[in-house]
Amino acid sequence: MSNELVVLPPNHANPLPLLPLENGPVLPGLMASLNIPRGKSTFAVERALAEKQTLGLLLPKAPLKLLPSPKELGDAPELQYNIDELYAKGVSARILKKIQLPDGSMNLLVHGVQRFEITNVIQAEPFLCATVNYVEDLNAKDPEIEALARAVILQVKQLSESNPFFTEEMKIAMMNTATRSNLADLVAFAITLRGMDAQSFVETTDVKERFLKLLVHLRKEQEVSELYTATPRSPTR
């Protein structure tokens, strides 16, 4: 097992090596640990490292197929996918650290950089690669954003009393985000959006709209939390 510390410049690569994420998105400004299955995804990582560039992270439209390797080889399953199985809008990420595992898979520490949209797929094998348009945040200085941000912070504080996702460290991180856009992405990451909800948030470049979506999700979380608290518990024996 090799443990490799990688330092890449914060450039916007184009074309961009692509790989899928099945456990939710990595959003701009946030760090995440990823398990990279053997196959196209590891080839994409190796290319990004060789070229000292960022990766493109995309969510799949449905669960992807894992192809088991022969037992005698002891390799990890290989992840099979093509571009039609992935959404066209995602987030670029810088690789901070790579750990190569004996079974051919990898662990990565990555830092989300910027939202993008695929414009043209230029390669399907041995890994996906495409040209992309990087997209900037919209309405980041809308006067209503500050009020919406305060409403989100208040909602998170209320949820933190019963929801383990919103720890003291999380609340401190919220207060120290560089921009309101970063705050919205941090809270979305903490509530672990999945499926279409996650993709919708990735695709939302309007910061005001992001906060409005967050408030809807947070209020649902609050309702579930209140229902759980109000439900009588059976005595343990």
Secondary structure, 3 states (H helix, E strand, C coil): CEEEECCCCCCCCCCEEEEECCCCCCCCCCEEEEEECEEHHHHHHHHHHHHCCCEEEECECCCCEEECCCCCCCCCCEEECCHHHECCEEEEEEEEEEEECCCCCEEEEEEEEEEEEEEEEEECCCCEEEEEEECCCECCCCCCHHHHHHHHHHHHHHHCCCCCCCCHHHHHHHHCCCCHHHHHHHHHHHCCCCHHHHHHHHHCCEHHHHHHHHHHHHHHHHHHHHHHHHCCCCCCC
